[in-house]
């Protein structure tokens, strides 16, 4: 059985979420999957920084929900999407927390992309 205990970010495992200062564009197969100036930047402990993109700024027609799920004690249950675009298929390229824990409630309604499962995640000055 998986332990689904919720943990609160702390000085031992900090998580900060702030508005991104740059435009975030995600592409796969030369097609833009996401384009936003309203991303949230999530910094968690020693992990790489992640840009969370609002769903309204994602081409949801290119995403297909997969059966994959995972659990993060700090953020909650994640579900995943495959991306099909420009003749390419990228499996579990996107994750989201549809009901995140209270400490990270800001990311509800946002999607994150694995950099190695899309062609590019670019950040440009606004």
HELIX and SHEET records of a PDB file:
HELIX    1   1 UNK A   55  UNK A   57  5                                   3    
HELIX    2   2 UNK A   60  UNK A   62  5                                   3    
HELIX    3   3 UNK A  102  UNK A  107  5                                   6    
HELIX    4   4 UNK A  115  UNK A  117  5                                   3    
SHEET    1   A 7 UNK A  15  UNK A  19  0                                        
SHEET    2   A 7 UNK A  40  UNK A  44 -1                                        
SHEET    3   A 7 UNK A  50  UNK A  54 -1                                        
SHEET    4   A 7 UNK A 110  UNK A 113 -1                                        
SHEET    5   A 7 UNK A  88  UNK A  96 -1                                        
SHEET    6   A 7 UNK A  76  UNK A  85 -1                                        
SHEET    7   A 7 UNK A  63  UNK A  72 -1                                        
SHEET    1   B 3 UNK A  31  UNK A  36  0                                        
SHEET    2   B 3 UNK A  22  UNK A  28 -1                                        
SHEET    3   B 3 UNK A 120  UNK A 125 -1                                        
END                                                                             
